[in-house]
Amino acid sequence: MMGHSHSLSGAVVWLGVGPGLAALPAVVAPELASVTANMLSPTELIAGSLVCAGAAMLPDLDHPSATIAQTFGPVTYWLSKGVNFISGGHRHATHSLLFAIAMGLGTYFLAENYPIGRDVIVVLMIGLALRAIGIGVPGKTLTSAVVNVFLTAGVFATFHLLGVGYAWLGLAIGIGCLTHVCGDCLTEHGCPVLWPIKGRWVLPYKIGFKTGKAFEQKVLAPALSLAVVALLCLRLMPA
């Protein structure tokens, strides 16, 4: 899937399941109940959607030519080159269930213990989401990095002024990464979901669609865009 499709699908999934997680019994999962309680406010809901949309781009950090590598210019480009080398190339370690769980739990630990690290993750996710939907300057130049940093900082500052808390951050990151993996399993190449176990999960060739082709651009992307708008209206509608 292309970057914008991944990002939109992340927002759709978060809008769909995030508020529902707040209904989990506190006795069974008190940490999830407290995490998602804040999502009932409009600002938290929007912030979570944007962060999850960015997280749905995260597995493609293994692809130096992907949108994610162009978000903050040379910084994300060289980070992507490093991840590509360590993970074994595109659609390997980062496109797995293990990666999604590790990112979710790691972010939760970071958010609970290191506020600066938490803010760095939030800023990165906002930047990824904005670039995925076409806001910002493409490319891996210093100019594109500076412009995208200022745009991202503006959104982050707005959330800060509105008092957004990030107790739900790890949950959003994990869901976003998992959404990406599931999305790529729908394409013709599939994903190594159970990495490091070999084998890719993929739909039969005649069912799985080709990345970036007509179906994704003319059907899937518009449908996801409409779903985001519809779910936002539904969630923000007064009871």
Solvent accessible surface area in square Angstrom, and as a share of the most:
residue,aa,sasa,rsa
1,M,15,0.07
2,M,81,0.36
3,G,13,0.13
4,H,59,0.26
5,S,0,0.00
6,H,0,0.00
7,S,1,0.01
8,L,26,0.13
9,S,15,0.09
10,G,0,0.00
11,A,9,0.07
12,V,29,0.17
13,V,51,0.29
14,W,0,0.00
15,L,0,0.00
16,G,32,0.31
17,V,65,0.38
18,G,0,0.00
19,P,20,0.12
20,G,43,0.42
21,L,37,0.19
22,A,28,0.22
23,A,86,0.67
24,L,63,0.31
25,P,76,0.48
26,A,62,0.48
27,V,145,0.83
28,V,121,0.69
29,A,13,0.10
30,P,76,0.48
31,E,88,0.39
32,L,48,0.24
33,A,18,0.14
34,S,71,0.46
35,V,10,0.06
36,T,0,0.00
37,A,48,0.38
38,N,64,0.33
39,M,2,0.01
40,L,129,0.64
41,S,46,0.29
42,P,81,0.51
43,T,38,0.22
44,E,15,0.07
45,L,5,0.03
46,I,76,0.38
47,A,0,0.00
48,G,0,0.00
49,S,11,0.07
50,L,33,0.16
51,V,0,0.00
52,C,0,0.00
53,A,6,0.05
54,G,0,0.00
55,A,0,0.00
56,A,0,0.00
57,M,2,0.01
58,L,7,0.03
59,P,0,0.00
60,D,13,0.06
61,L,23,0.11
62,D,0,0.00
63,H,62,0.28
64,P,30,0.19
65,S,84,0.54
66,A,17,0.13
67,T,37,0.22
68,I,1,0.00
69,A,0,0.00
70,Q,50,0.22
71,T,0,0.00
72,F,20,0.08
73,G,0,0.00
74,P,48,0.30
75,V,108,0.62
76,T,2,0.01
77,Y,42,0.16
78,W,161,0.56
79,L,83,0.41
80,S,0,0.00
81,K,82,0.35
82,G,32,0.31
83,V,30,0.17
84,N,42,0.21
85,F,175,0.73
86,I,147,0.75
87,S,14,0.09
88,G,51,0.49
89,G,16,0.15
90,H,64,0.29
91,R,20,0.07
92,H,71,0.32
93,A,14,0.11
94,T,6,0.03
95,H,0,0.00
96,S,0,0.00
97,L,66,0.33
98,L,90,0.45
99,F,41,0.17
100,A,4,0.03
101,I,87,0.44
102,A,55,0.42
103,M,52,0.23
104,G,9,0.09
105,L,119,0.59
106,G,39,0.38
107,T,5,0.03
108,Y,89,0.34
109,F,121,0.50
110,L,51,0.25
111,A,16,0.12
112,E,101,0.45
113,N,75,0.38
114,Y,120,0.46
115,P,78,0.49
116,I,141,0.71
117,G,17,0.17
118,R,63,0.23
119,D,40,0.21
120,V,89,0.51
121,I,31,0.15
122,V,0,0.00
123,V,45,0.26
124,L,32,0.16
125,M,1,0.00
126,I,0,0.00
127,G,2,0.01
128,L,1,0.00
129,A,1,0.01
130,L,15,0.08
131,R,26,0.09
132,A,9,0.07
133,I,85,0.43
134,G,57,0.55
135,I,79,0.40
136,G,26,0.25
137,V,55,0.32
138,P,87,0.55
139,G,24,0.23
140,K,105,0.44
141,T,80,0.47
142,L,132,0.66
143,T,93,0.54
144,S,0,0.00
145,A,9,0.07
146,V,69,0.39
147,V,53,0.31
148,N,4,0.02
149,V,73,0.42
150,F,148,0.62
151,L,72,0.36
152,T,1,0.01
153,A,46,0.36
154,G,38,0.37
155,V,40,0.23
156,F,41,0.17
157,A,48,0.37
158,T,68,0.39
159,F,14,0.06
160,H,130,0.58
161,L,150,0.74
162,L,111,0.55
163,G,61,0.59
164,V,16,0.09
165,G,28,0.27
166,Y,20,0.08
167,A,42,0.32
168,W,0,0.00
169,L,0,0.00
170,G,4,0.04
171,L,40,0.20
172,A,0,0.00
173,I,1,0.00
174,G,16,0.15
175,I,27,0.14
176,G,0,0.00
177,C,0,0.00
178,L,69,0.34
179,T,15,0.09
180,H,0,0.00
181,V,2,0.01
182,C,73,0.44
183,G,7,0.07
184,D,2,0.01
185,C,19,0.11
186,L,80,0.40
187,T,0,0.00
188,E,43,0.19
189,H,111,0.50
190,G,0,0.00
191,C,0,0.00
192,P,10,0.06
193,V,14,0.08
194,L,77,0.38
195,W,92,0.32
196,P,94,0.59
197,I,115,0.58
198,K,194,0.82
199,G,48,0.46
200,R,103,0.38
201,W,134,0.47
202,V,69,0.40
203,L,65,0.32
204,P,83,0.52
205,Y,145,0.55
206,K,189,0.80
207,I,114,0.58
208,G,8,0.08
209,F,28,0.12
210,K,95,0.40
211,T,44,0.25
212,G,16,0.16
213,K,118,0.50
214,A,63,0.49
215,F,99,0.41
216,E,0,0.00
217,Q,99,0.44
218,K,155,0.66
219,V,80,0.46
220,L,34,0.17
221,A,12,0.09
222,P,58,0.36
223,A,52,0.41
224,L,25,0.12
225,S,44,0.29
226,L,129,0.64
227,A,31,0.24
228,V,22,0.13
229,V,88,0.51
230,A,62,0.48
231,L,37,0.18
232,L,46,0.23
233,C,73,0.44
234,L,106,0.53
235,R,91,0.33
236,L,67,0.34
237,M,121,0.54
238,P,120,0.75
239,A,155,1.20
